Amino acid sequence: MDERLGLSDLAEPLSGVPELPNTKTARNLEAVYDIPVTVSAVLGKSTMQVSQLLKLGRGAVVELDRKLGEAIDIYVNNRLVARGEVVMVDDSRLGVTMTEIVKTDRAL
């Protein structure tokens, strides 16, 4: 059974919790449901000089700053939002399972 939740699943009000005026709920997000965002899953990063980059050819290996099995970073519109693991979706596609939501202290 697939237990993934979508934004529409989160839009349901909590039972027994009264809604207060001006309270932000997931239902208020309906206006932004159709706005496209870019989601990136970063396996790791590497720094090199341009001269090294130009010498790379087919079959070259670029060492990344992550270890095998270490969580990857998930960005939405270039903002780190989660960490996760790479999974096989079907025989030819990869996906990402979120294992941790990254909380940031943002001034509102």
Protein Blocks (a to p, Z undefined) as FASTA:
>chain_A
ZZbdcfklmmpccehiacdehiacfklmmmmmmpccdddddfbdcdddfklmmmpcehia
cddfbdehiacdddeehiafbdcddddfblmbccdddfbdcdddddZZ
